Amino acid sequence: MTNTARYGLMLLGVLLPLSTQAKPAYAPEDILGWSAKTFAKPTHYALDTSASPLRLQADCRNGEASALFIEHPVDLRETPILSWSWAVSGVYSGLDETSKAGDDYPVRVYVVKDGGLLPWRTLAVNYVWSSSQPQGSHWSNAFTANAQMLAVRSGAPEHPGELVSEQRNVREDFKRLHGQDLQQVDGIALMTDCDNAGQPVTGWYGAIEWLPATSAPSRH
């Protein structure tokens, strides 16, 4: 994936007019209706109706890379906790995720702060299920330090395809990873991609919700 394409994903907040129908909680069927941004071939996103609860399935088989995204301002003073669930069929082998050639993940969730008229000031925290980096580790995206990667999960799942729940204090994460105490973020995205890895994978996403700070602390 090119430098321009990777950086473009960070600019989700300036690509789409403000959605007036966005909600602070998104069911899988809502996420499927988000706008798409394709960088290689489109990842196949569809509802997995065989599972309960319903979830979004992302199939990556032969060099696909596309994201689903929405712009929706979120007040981090009120709801700084991002809650979601995800699952993977497996992880990639032989991939250096800190390099440009290794920037692929079976599942990832982006949170974006829009730079407005100064797009180079756009910031992102990328919550990823890492194939090779230790759980809890973080590093700058190989294309731009404005995107910080955080390995919420790492390695092959104990139970492939089984949803696991996550909660992150996004305000704390932006403060720790970018050194900025933000009051608002402006967009969210998810992506399953395999254009660099060249290995098939399936990811799943459950509901996504913003919660007040009393819900849970971040796990470093």
MIDOMAR-309735 format. One record per residue: residue number from 1; residue in one letter; x, y, z of N, C-alpha, C, O, CB in turn. Coordinates in steps of 0.02 Angstrom, whole numbers, plus 50000, padded with zeros to 5 digits. Glycine has a CB too. Example, Ala and Ser with C-alpha at 12.3 -4.5 7.8 and 13.67 -1.06 7.14 Angstrom:
<pts>
{1 A {50660 49716 50390} {50615 49775 50390} {50660 49835 50390} {50712 49834 50423} {50565 49776 50452}};
{2 S {50642 49888 50354} {50684 49947 50357} {50645 50002 50394} {50670 50057 50402} {50704 49970 50286}};
</pts>
This chain:
<pts>
{1 M {50042 49941 50000} {50000 50000 50000} {50044 50062 50000} {50093 50065 50037} {49952 50000 50061}};
{2 T {50027 50112 49960} {50070 50170 49952} {50066 50216 50012} {50020 50214 50052} {50051 50208 49889}};
{3 N {50117 50260 50017} {50119 50310 50070} {50057 50354 50067} {50026 50368 50119} {50182 50352 50065}};
{4 T {50039 50375 50007} {49981 50419 49999} {49917 50384 50024} {49875 50416 50057} {49973 50439 49926}};
{5 A {49910 50320 50008} {49850 50284 50028} {49846 50277 50103} {49794 50287 50133} {49847 50216 49995}};
{6 R {49903 50259 50134} {49903 50250 50207} {49887 50316 50242} {49848 50317 50289} {49972 50223 50230}};
{7 Y {49918 50370 50218} {49905 50434 50250} {49833 50456 50239} {49803 50488 50281} {49954 50487 50224}};
{8 G {49806 50437 50180} {49737 50455 50165} {49689 50426 50215} {49638 50457 50231} {49719 50432 50096}};
{9 L {49703 50365 50241} {49658 50335 50289} {49656 50376 50353} {49605 50378 50387} {49679 50264 50305}};
{10 M {49711 50410 50369} {49712 50453 50428} {49667 50513 50420} {49644 50542 50469} {49782 50476 50443}};
{11 L {49652 50533 50358} {49616 50594 50346} {49541 50582 50338} {49506 50621 50305} {49642 50628 50284}};
{12 L {49517 50528 50369} {49446 50511 50362} {49402 50570 50382} {49349 50581 50352} {49429 50450 50404}};
{13 G {49423 50607 50432} {49382 50661 50457} {49372 50718 50408} {49325 50757 50415} {49412 50688 50519}};
{14 V {49415 50723 50355} {49407 50777 50307} {49381 50751 50240} {49376 50789 50192} {49472 50814 50297}};
{15 L {49365 50686 50237} {49343 50657 50174} {49267 50657 50167} {49241 50650 50112} {49369 50587 50167}};
{16 L {49231 50665 50222} {49159 50654 50221} {49124 50710 50260} {49145 50726 50316} {49141 50586 50251}};
{17 P {49072 50740 50232} {49033 50788 50271} {49006 50756 50334} {48995 50695 50336} {48976 50818 50229}};
{18 L {48995 50795 50385} {48972 50770 50449} {48907 50731 50441} {48859 50755 50412} {48962 50828 50498}};
{19 S {48907 50670 50467} {48847 50629 50465} {48799 50651 50519} {48818 50657 50578} {48864 50555 50474}};
{20 T {48737 50665 50501} {48688 50687 50550} {48650 50628 50580} {48610 50637 50626} {48638 50735 50517}};
{21 Q {48662 50567 50554} {48627 50509 50578} {48671 50463 50620} {48649 50411 50644} {48598 50470 50521}};
{22 A {48735 50483 50630} {48780 50441 50668} {48757 50437 50741} {48729 50484 50767} {48852 50468 50664}};
{23 K {48770 50380 50773} {48751 50369 50842} {48814 50352 50882} {48863 50330 50853} {48698 50313 50847}};
{24 P {48811 50361 50948} {48869 50344 50988} {48878 50269 50996} {48928 50246 51023} {48864 50375 51056}};
{25 A {48830 50229 50973} {48835 50157 50973} {48819 50132 50903} {48772 50155 50871} {48788 50124 51026}};
{26 Y {48859 50084 50879} {48851 50059 50811} {48845 49983 50812} {48891 49948 50833} {48911 50081 50767}};
{27 A {48788 49958 50789} {48779 49886 50781} {48814 49865 50716} {48828 49907 50674} {48703 49868 50778}};
{28 P {48829 49801 50709} {48862 49777 50647} {48826 49798 50583} {48859 49815 50534} {48869 49702 50649}};
{29 E {48760 49798 50585} {48723 49818 50524} {48732 49893 50510} {48730 49913 50452} {48648 49802 50531}};
{30 D {48742 49933 50562} {48758 50004 50552} {48826 50012 50520} {48835 50051 50473} {48755 50042 50619}};
{31 I {48875 49975 50546} {48944 49980 50521} {48947 49961 50447} {48984 49991 50409} {48991 49935 50562}};
{32 L {48909 49910 50428} {48909 49889 50357} {48887 49946 50312} {48905 49947 50253} {48863 49828 50348}};
{33 G {48847 49992 50338} {48823 50049 50298} {48870 50109 50298} {48854 50159 50267} {48757 50070 50322}};
{34 W {48926 50105 50333} {48975 50159 50332} {49005 50168 50263} {49000 50123 50221} {49030 50147 50384}};
{35 S {49035 50225 50251} {49070 50237 50188} {49132 50193 50183} {49162 50176 50234} {49089 50312 50181}};
{36 A {49151 50176 50122} {49209 50134 50110} {49265 50173 50078} {49254 50217 50037} {49190 50074 50066}};
{37 K {49326 50156 50096} {49387 50184 50065} {49430 50125 50045} {49453 50087 50087} {49425 50233 50114}};
{38 T {49442 50118 49980} {49480 50062 49953} {49550 50082 49934} {49559 50133 49900} {49443 50031 49893}};
{39 F {49599 50042 49954} {49669 50057 49941} {49699 50008 49890} {49745 50026 49853} {49709 50055 50005}};
{40 A {49674 49948 49889} {49695 49898 49839} {49630 49870 49810} {49592 49907 49779} {49741 49840 49871}};
{41 K {49618 49806 49819} {49553 49779 49803} {49509 49783 49866} {49536 49781 49921} {49558 49706 49777}};
{42 P {49444 49788 49858} {49401 49795 49918} {49398 49732 49960} {49386 49677 49933} {49332 49816 49898}};
{43 T {49408 49739 50024} {49395 49685 50071} {49320 49669 50069} {49279 49714 50061} {49418 49704 50144}};
{44 H {49303 49606 50076} {49232 49587 50073} {49202 49590 50143} {49216 49547 50185} {49223 49516 50042}};
{45 Y {49161 49641 50156} {49127 49649 50219} {49054 49628 50211} {49021 49648 50164} {49132 49722 50245}};
{46 A {49030 49586 50257} {48961 49563 50255} {48939 49543 50325} {48981 49528 50367} {48952 49503 50205}};
{47 L {48874 49543 50336} {48848 49521 50401} {48853 49445 50406} {48835 49409 50360} {48775 49544 50411}};
{48 D {48877 49422 50463} {48881 49351 50478} {48817 49331 50515} {48813 49339 50576} {48945 49333 50520}};
{49 T {48770 49306 50478} {48704 49290 50507} {48705 49222 50542} {48656 49203 50574} {48651 49291 50453}};
{50 S {48760 49184 50536} {48763 49119 50569} {48782 49125 50642} {48777 49077 50680} {48812 49075 50533}};
{51 A {48805 49184 50663} {48829 49194 50731} {48777 49231 50773} {48735 49267 50746} {48896 49232 50731}};
{52 S {48780 49221 50838} {48738 49258 50885} {48783 49281 50943} {48813 49240 50977} {48678 49214 50911}};
{53 P {48787 49347 50954} {48751 49400 50919} {48778 49411 50848} {48831 49387 50830} {48756 49464 50958}};
{54 L {48739 49447 50809} {48757 49464 50741} {48824 49501 50741} {48837 49541 50785} {48703 49507 50708}};
{55 R {48866 49488 50691} {48931 49521 50686} {48948 49534 50613} {48919 49504 50568} {48986 49480 50720}};
{56 L {48995 49578 50603} {49019 49596 50536} {49079 49552 50520} {49127 49549 50558} {49037 49671 50531}};
{57 Q {49077 49519 50462} {49132 49476 50441} {49172 49510 50386} {49143 49539 50340} {49106 49408 50416}};
{58 A {49238 49507 50391} {49283 49538 50342} {49328 49483 50314} {49370 49456 50349} {49325 49595 50375}};
{59 D {49319 49468 50250} {49359 49416 50217} {49412 49448 50174} {49397 49489 50130} {49314 49370 50175}};
{60 C {49474 49429 50186} {49531 49453 50147} {49567 49392 50119} {49592 49351 50157} {49581 49498 50191}};
{61 R {49568 49385 50053} {49592 49324 50022} {49651 49334 49975} {49696 49291 49972} {49537 49291 49986}};
{62 N {49652 49389 49938} {49702 49396 49885} {49720 49469 49874} {49705 49497 49821} {49676 49364 49820}};
{63 G {49753 49499 49923} {49779 49567 49914} {49728 49622 49924} {49736 49676 49896} {49807 49573 49847}};
{64 E {49676 49610 49964} {49626 49662 49976} {49648 49711 50030} {49688 49694 50074} {49559 49629 49995}};
{65 A {49622 49771 50026} {49634 49822 50078} {49582 49877 50070} {49588 49918 50025} {49707 49850 50074}};
{66 S {49532 49878 50113} {49484 49932 50113} {49456 49941 50183} {49453 49894 50223} {49426 49919 50063}};
{67 A {49437 50003 50197} {49412 50022 50264} {49340 50043 50260} {49316 50066 50208} {49455 50078 50294}};
{68 L {49305 50036 50316} {49238 50065 50325} {49246 50119 50377} {49277 50109 50429} {49186 50011 50348}};
{69 F {49217 50178 50365} {49228 50234 50410} {49167 50279 50414} {49123 50279 50371} {49288 50275 50387}};
{70 I {49165 50318 50468} {49113 50367 50479} {49142 50426 50516} {49186 50418 50559} {49052 50336 50518}};
{71 E {49119 50486 50500} {49136 50545 50538} {49081 50557 50589} {49022 50561 50572} {49146 50607 50492}};
{72 H {49101 50564 50651} {49053 50578 50705} {49091 50607 50764} {49127 50570 50798} {49013 50514 50725}};
{73 P {49085 50672 50778} {49119 50701 50835} {49097 50667 50901} {49037 50657 50912} {49107 50776 50839}};
{74 V {49145 50652 50942} {49132 50621 51008} {49166 50663 51061} {49226 50677 51056} {49157 50546 51010}};
{75 D {49128 50682 51112} {49154 50722 51168} {49189 50675 51217} {49157 50637 51253} {49097 50762 51203}};
{76 L {49255 50678 51219} {49293 50634 51262} {49288 50653 51336} {49307 50613 51379} {49366 50634 51242}};
{77 R {49262 50711 51350} {49250 50730 51420} {49190 50691 51447} {49185 50679 51508} {49238 50806 51427}};
{78 E {49144 50672 51403} {49084 50636 51423} {49090 50561 51413} {49071 50522 51457} {49024 50662 51385}};
{79 T {49116 50542 51355} {49120 50470 51338} {49189 50454 51309} {49195 50448 51248} {49064 50451 51287}};
{80 P {49240 50448 51351} {49307 50434 51326} {49322 50360 51313} {49374 50344 51284} {49357 50461 51374}};
{81 I {49278 50315 51335} {49291 50243 51330} {49262 50216 51265} {49203 50221 51252} {49261 50206 51390}};
{82 L {49305 50186 51224} {49283 50151 51164} {49278 50077 51180} {49327 50046 51202} {49331 50164 51104}};
{83 S {49219 50049 51170} {49206 49979 51184} {49189 49943 51118} {49148 49967 51079} {49149 49970 51236}};
{84 W {49221 49886 51106} {49206 49848 51046} {49224 49775 51057} {49253 49757 51108} {49244 49877 50985}};
{85 S {49206 49733 51009} {49227 49664 51010} {49250 49645 50940} {49228 49673 50890} {49169 49617 51033}};
{86 W {49297 49597 50938} {49324 49575 50874} {49350 49504 50880} {49357 49477 50934} {49380 49622 50850}};
{87 A {49363 49474 50822} {49389 49405 50820} {49430 49397 50756} {49421 49435 50708} {49331 49352 50824}};
{88 V {49474 49348 50755} {49513 49333 50696} {49517 49258 50685} {49512 49218 50732} {49585 49363 50701}};
{89 S {49524 49239 50622} {49535 49168 50607} {49607 49147 50620} {49621 49088 50632} {49516 49153 50534}};
{90 G {49652 49196 50618} {49723 49184 50630} {49760 49249 50619} {49729 49301 50609} {49750 49129 50583}};
{91 V {49827 49246 50621} {49868 49305 50609} {49917 49290 50553} {49921 49234 50529} {49905 49326 50674}};
{92 Y {49954 49341 50532} {50001 49335 50478} {50069 49310 50504} {50087 49323 50561} {50009 49401 50440}};
{93 S {50106 49276 50462} {50173 49252 50480} {50225 49291 50440} {50212 49311 50383} {50179 49176 50468}};
{94 G {50283 49301 50470} {50340 49332 50436} {50329 49405 50419} {50355 49429 50369} {50355 49295 50374}};
{95 L {50291 49441 50459} {50273 49510 50444} {50304 49557 50496} {50295 49547 50556} {50196 49520 50441}};
{96 D {50340 49608 50474} {50367 49660 50517} {50319 49719 50515} {50322 49759 50468} {50439 49680 50497}};
{97 E {50276 49724 50564} {50223 49774 50563} {50249 49845 50574} {50211 49893 50565} {50172 49758 50616}};
{98 T {50311 49853 50593} {50340 49920 50601} {50368 49946 50535} {50392 50003 50533} {50395 49919 50654}};
{99 S {50365 49906 50482} {50392 49926 50417} {50335 49941 50369} {50278 49920 50379} {50437 49872 50388}};
{100 K {50350 49978 50315} {50300 49994 50265} {50274 49931 50230} {50216 49928 50210} {50328 50043 50214}};
{101 A {50318 49882 50224} {50298 49820 50190} {50257 49774 50234} {50232 49723 50212} {50359 49783 50165}};
{102 G {50251 49792 50298} {50216 49747 50344} {50156 49777 50377} {50132 49751 50428} {50263 49726 50396}};
{103 D {50129 49831 50350} {50074 49868 50381} {50007 49836 50364} {49965 49867 50331} {50074 49941 50359}};
{104 D {49997 49774 50386} {49935 49736 50376} {49912 49707 50442} {49953 49687 50484} {49945 49679 50323}};
{105 Y {49846 49705 50452} {49819 49678 50514} {49754 49641 50500} {49714 49665 50459} {49807 49735 50566}};
{106 P {49742 49584 50532} {49680 49548 50520} {49618 49586 50544} {49565 49580 50515} {49682 49481 50555}};
{107 V {49626 49626 50598} {49574 49674 50619} {49609 49735 50649} {49661 49729 50681} {49525 49641 50670}};
{108 R {49579 49792 50638} {49602 49853 50671} {49545 49904 50674} {49500 49903 50633} {49663 49883 50633}};
{109 V {49549 49946 50725} {49499 49999 50735} {49537 50065 50743} {49581 50071 50785} {49454 49985 50798}};
{110 Y {49520 50114 50701} {49551 50180 50702} {49507 50230 50738} {49446 50228 50732} {49566 50204 50630}};
{111 V {49538 50275 50777} {49504 50335 50801} {49543 50395 50776} {49604 50397 50782} {49498 50335 50880}};
{112 V {49508 50444 50747} {49541 50499 50712} {49522 50566 50742} {49463 50579 50757} {49523 50497 50637}};
{113 K {49572 50609 50751} {49562 50679 50767} {49577 50720 50705} {49633 50720 50680} {49606 50702 50827}};
{114 D {49526 50754 50679} {49532 50791 50616} {49575 50854 50626} {49565 50891 50674} {49461 50811 50590}};
{115 G {49622 50864 50580} {49664 50924 50582} {49631 50985 50550} {49660 51039 50550} {49728 50912 50547}};
{116 G {49570 50977 50524} {49534 51034 50495} {49570 51063 50435} {49588 51026 50389} {49523 51088 50547}};
{117 L {49581 51128 50435} {49615 51162 50380} {49690 51146 50378} {49724 51166 50331} {49605 51236 50384}};
{118 L {49714 51111 50428} {49785 51091 50431} {49787 51015 50433} {49800 50986 50486} {49821 51123 50493}};
{119 P {49775 50982 50376} {49769 50909 50376} {49830 50873 50401} {49824 50816 50425} {49753 50886 50307}};
{120 W {49889 50903 50397} {49949 50870 50422} {49948 50865 50498} {49989 50831 50528} {50011 50907 50399}};
{121 R {49901 50899 50530} {49893 50895 50603} {49842 50842 50623} {49829 50832 50683} {49873 50963 50631}};
{122 T {49813 50808 50574} {49768 50753 50590} {49806 50699 50628} {49862 50681 50611} {49737 50724 50525}};
{123 L {49775 50672 50681} {49805 50621 50723} {49761 50559 50724} {49700 50564 50718} {49818 50648 50795}};
{124 A {49792 50502 50733} {49754 50440 50738} {49786 50393 50788} {49848 50390 50794} {49748 50406 50669}};
{125 V {49744 50357 50824} {49766 50299 50864} {49735 50238 50832} {49675 50236 50819} {49745 50306 50940}};
{126 N {49777 50188 50819} {49756 50128 50783} {49760 50069 50831} {49814 50046 50849} {49800 50116 50721}};
{127 Y {49703 50043 50851} {49700 49985 50894} {49702 49923 50849} {49658 49913 50807} {49636 49985 50940}};
{128 V {49753 49880 50859} {49763 49825 50812} {49769 49759 50848} {49788 49755 50907} {49826 49838 50770}};
{129 W {49752 49706 50812} {49768 49638 50832} {49832 49621 50795} {49831 49607 50735} {49708 49585 50816}};
{130 S {49887 49622 50831} {49953 49616 50800} {49971 49544 50786} {49953 49498 50824} {50005 49648 50844}};
{131 S {50007 49534 50732} {50033 49468 50716} {50101 49455 50748} {50118 49397 50762} {50039 49459 50641}};
{132 S {50140 49509 50760} {50209 49499 50781} {50232 49542 50840} {50280 49524 50874} {50254 49511 50725}};
{133 Q {50198 49597 50853} {50219 49641 50907} {50186 49620 50973} {50130 49596 50973} {50202 49714 50890}};
{134 P {50221 49629 51030} {50193 49607 51094} {50129 49644 51113} {50121 49703 51097} {50245 49617 51149}};
{135 Q {50085 49609 51146} {50024 49641 51170} {50042 49698 51217} {50084 49691 51261} {49979 49589 51206}};
{136 G {50009 49755 51208} {50022 49814 51248} {50075 49860 51220} {50083 49916 51244} {50042 49793 51316}};
{137 S {50112 49838 51169} {50164 49880 51140} {50134 49931 51092} {50077 49922 51069} {50216 49837 51103}};
{138 H {50171 49984 51078} {50148 50034 51031} {50207 50059 50991} {50264 50056 51013} {50113 50093 51068}};
{139 W {50193 50085 50931} {50245 50108 50886} {50214 50156 50835} {50153 50155 50824} {50280 50048 50850}};
{140 S {50256 50198 50806} {50232 50243 50754} {50219 50205 50690} {50256 50159 50672} {50283 50299 50741}};
{141 N {50166 50223 50655} {50153 50195 50590} {50213 50209 50544} {50243 50262 50548} {50089 50224 50559}};
{142 A {50230 50161 50502} {50290 50166 50460} {50286 50223 50411} {50337 50246 50385} {50302 50101 50423}};
{143 F {50226 50248 50396} {50218 50301 50347} {50214 50370 50379} {50232 50420 50347} {50156 50289 50307}};
{144 T {50190 50375 50441} {50184 50440 50474} {50177 50431 50549} {50140 50388 50572} {50124 50479 50446}};
{145 A {50214 50472 50587} {50209 50469 50660} {50143 50498 50685} {50128 50491 50744} {50267 50508 50691}};
{146 N {50104 50529 50641} {50038 50554 50661} {49989 50498 50675} {49936 50510 50705} {50010 50599 50608}};
{147 A {50006 50438 50655} {49966 50379 50670} {50006 50333 50716} {50060 50309 50697} {49944 50341 50605}};
{148 Q {49980 50322 50776} {50013 50279 50824} {49976 50212 50828} {49915 50211 50833} {50017 50313 50894}};
{149 M {50014 50158 50824} {49986 50091 50826} {49991 50063 50897} {50041 50072 50931} {50024 50045 50776}};
{150 L {49937 50029 50919} {49936 50001 50986} {49910 49929 50981} {49854 49917 50959} {49891 50043 51033}};
{151 A {49952 49882 51002} {49934 49811 50999} {49890 49792 51059} {49915 49777 51113} {49998 49766 50997}};
{152 V {49825 49793 51048} {49778 49775 51101} {49778 49699 51110} {49772 49674 51166} {49706 49800 51084}};
{153 R {49786 49663 51056} {49793 49590 51056} {49854 49572 51014} {49876 49611 50972} {49729 49554 51029}};
{154 S {49880 49512 51025} {49939 49491 50987} {49939 49415 50980} {49921 49379 51026} {50004 49515 51020}};
{155 G {49959 49392 50921} {49968 49321 50910} {49904 49284 50893} {49849 49312 50895} {49998 49291 50969}};
{156 A {49912 49220 50877} {49856 49178 50857} {49805 49173 50914} {49824 49166 50972} {49880 49109 50836}};
{157 P {49741 49175 50898} {49690 49172 50950} {49684 49102 50979} {49696 49052 50945} {49622 49193 50922}};
{158 E {49667 49099 51042} {49657 49034 51075} {49597 48999 51044} {49596 48938 51036} {49647 49042 51150}};
{159 H {49545 49038 51028} {49485 49011 50997} {49470 49050 50934} {49436 49102 50937} {49424 49013 51047}};
{160 P {49495 49028 50876} {49485 49065 50814} {49410 49079 50801} {49368 49035 50808} {49514 49027 50755}};
{161 G {49397 49141 50782} {49328 49160 50765} {49285 49178 50824} {49227 49197 50815} {49296 49105 50730}};
{162 E {49311 49173 50885} {49272 49190 50945} {49283 49262 50963} {49340 49284 50973} {49290 49144 51004}};
{163 L {49228 49301 50969} {49233 49371 50985} {49262 49382 51055} {49243 49347 51102} {49165 49405 50981}};
{164 V {49308 49429 51061} {49335 49451 51125} {49320 49525 51132} {49322 49563 51083} {49412 49436 51132}};
{165 S {49305 49546 51193} {49285 49615 51205} {49344 49658 51227} {49389 49635 51262} {49230 49617 51259}};
{166 E {49343 49721 51205} {49396 49768 51222} {49365 49833 51246} {49309 49851 51227} {49442 49782 51161}};
{167 Q {49401 49868 51289} {49383 49936 51309} {49447 49977 51316} {49495 49955 51349} {49341 49937 51375}};
{168 R {49448 50036 51286} {49506 50081 51290} {49483 50150 51309} {49432 50174 51284} {49546 50082 51224}};
{169 N {49521 50183 51351} {49509 50253 51366} {49546 50293 51312} {49606 50303 51315} {49534 50273 51438}};
{170 V {49509 50316 51262} {49538 50348 51204} {49572 50414 51223} {49625 50431 51196} {49485 50361 51150}};
{171 R {49543 50451 51269} {49574 50514 51290} {49642 50501 51321} {49690 50537 51306} {49528 50551 51340}};
{172 E {49647 50450 51363} {49711 50433 51394} {49761 50409 51341} {49820 50424 51345} {49701 50380 51447}};
{173 D {49737 50371 51293} {49782 50344 51242} {49810 50400 51198} {49870 50398 51181} {49746 50293 51199}};
{174 F {49769 50448 51178} {49795 50504 51140} {49845 50545 51181} {49894 50569 51154} {49737 50549 51116}};
{175 K {49832 50552 51245} {49877 50590 51288} {49945 50554 51293} {49998 50585 51290} {49847 50600 51358}};
{176 R {49942 50488 51301} {50003 50449 51309} {50042 50441 51244} {50103 50445 51244} {49987 50381 51337}};
{177 L {50007 50430 51189} {50040 50415 51126} {50055 50477 51083} {50103 50477 51045} {49998 50368 51086}};
{178 H {50015 50529 51091} {50025 50591 51052} {50042 50651 51095} {50060 50704 51068} {49963 50606 51012}};
{179 G {50037 50644 51160} {50053 50700 51204} {50002 50756 51202} {50017 50813 51218} {50118 50728 51187}};
{180 Q {49939 50740 51182} {49887 50790 51179} {49826 50767 51218} {49803 50711 51212} {49867 50804 51105}};
{181 D {49800 50813 51259} {49740 50799 51298} {49680 50824 51258} {49661 50882 51264} {49743 50833 51369}};
{182 L {49651 50781 51219} {49597 50800 51174} {49530 50800 51209} {49517 50758 51253} {49594 50753 51114}};
{183 Q {49488 50847 51191} {49419 50849 51215} {49371 50816 51166} {49315 50799 51184} {49398 50920 51229}};
{184 Q {49394 50807 51104} {49350 50779 51052} {49391 50740 51001} {49447 50759 50984} {49310 50835 51017}};
{185 V {49361 50686 50977} {49386 50653 50916} {49330 50657 50864} {49273 50672 50881} {49407 50578 50930}};
{186 D {49348 50645 50802} {49302 50662 50747} {49281 50605 50702} {49237 50614 50660} {49333 50714 50706}};
{187 G {49311 50546 50710} {49291 50492 50666} {49318 50426 50690} {49363 50422 50732} {49315 50506 50596}};
{188 I {49290 50373 50662} {49311 50305 50678} {49309 50263 50615} {49268 50275 50570} {49265 50274 50734}};
{189 A {49353 50213 50612} {49356 50170 50554} {49378 50101 50575} {49407 50092 50629} {49403 50198 50500}};
{190 L {49365 50052 50533} {49393 49985 50544} {49419 49959 50477} {49395 49979 50424} {49340 49937 50574}};
{191 M {49467 49914 50481} {49495 49887 50419} {49527 49819 50431} {49562 49809 50481} {49546 49936 50389}};
{192 T {49514 49774 50385} {49549 49710 50379} {49585 49711 50312} {49552 49720 50261} {49500 49648 50386}};
{193 D {49652 49702 50312} {49689 49706 50249} {49743 49653 50245} {49770 49632 50297} {49720 49775 50240}};
{194 C {49758 49631 50184} {49808 49578 50173} {49848 49591 50110} {49877 49544 50082} {49774 49510 50169}};
{195 D {49850 49654 50087} {49884 49668 50024} {49959 49661 50029} {49992 49645 49979} {49866 49738 50000}};
{196 N {49987 49673 50087} {50059 49663 50096} {50076 49592 50117} {50124 49563 50093} {50086 49712 50148}};
{197 A {50036 49564 50162} {50050 49497 50188} {50042 49444 50135} {50079 49395 50134} {50006 49482 50247}};
{198 G {49993 49452 50090} {49980 49402 50040} {49956 49336 50069} {49966 49283 50039} {50042 49390 50000}};
{199 Q {49925 49339 50128} {49900 49280 50163} {49826 49289 50178} {49806 49343 50200} {49941 49266 50228}};
{200 P {49786 49238 50167} {49714 49246 50180} {49699 49250 50254} {49733 49218 50295} {49675 49188 50149}};
{201 V {49648 49289 50272} {49627 49295 50341} {49554 49317 50343} {49530 49349 50296} {49672 49345 50380}};
{202 T {49520 49300 50396} {49452 49325 50408} {49450 49358 50476} {49475 49331 50526} {49400 49267 50404}};
{203 G {49421 49417 50478} {49411 49453 50541} {49337 49464 50553} {49298 49465 50505} {49449 49519 50542}};
{204 W {49318 49474 50615} {49249 49488 50633} {49247 49548 50680} {49293 49557 50721} {49215 49427 50665}};
{205 Y {49195 49588 50676} {49185 49645 50719} {49115 49643 50748} {49066 49632 50713} {49196 49711 50680}};
{206 G {49110 49653 50814} {49046 49660 50846} {49026 49733 50852} {49052 49775 50816} {49047 49628 50915}};
{207 A {48981 49748 50896} {48957 49816 50906} {49012 49861 50934} {49057 49838 50969} {48896 49817 50952}};
{208 I {49008 49925 50917} {49055 49976 50941} {49015 50028 50979} {48961 50048 50956} {49095 50008 50881}};
{209 E {49041 50049 51037} {49003 50095 51079} {49050 50141 51117} {49105 50121 51137} {48958 50057 51129}};
{210 W {49029 50204 51126} {49065 50252 51168} {49032 50254 51237} {48971 50257 51242} {49065 50323 51136}};
{211 L {49073 50252 51290} {49048 50246 51359} {49080 50299 51403} {49133 50325 51387} {49061 50177 51387}};
{212 P {49048 50316 51460} {49078 50362 51507} {49140 50332 51541} {49151 50272 51539} {49028 50383 51560}};
{213 A {49180 50375 51572} {49244 50354 51600} {49237 50305 51657} {49285 50268 51671} {49282 50413 51623}};
{214 T {49180 50303 51690} {49171 50257 51746} {49166 50185 51724} {49166 50139 51765} {49109 50276 51785}};
{215 S {49160 50173 51657} {49148 50105 51633} {49209 50061 51642} {49203 50004 51664} {49129 50107 51560}};
{216 A {49269 50087 51625} {49329 50045 51630} {49390 50088 51618} {49387 50137 51581} {49326 49987 51580}};
{217 P {49447 50070 51649} {49510 50103 51633} {49542 50073 51572} {49524 50019 51551} {49557 50099 51693}};
{218 S {49592 50109 51543} {49631 50080 51490} {49678 50027 51518} {49700 50032 51575} {49670 50134 51453}};
{219 R {49693 49977 51477} {49744 49928 51494} {49806 49943 51453} {49803 49940 51392} {49719 49855 51482}};
{220 H {49861 49960 51486} {49922 49978 51451} {49958 49915 51429} {50011 49919 51398} {49968 50021 51495}};
</pts>
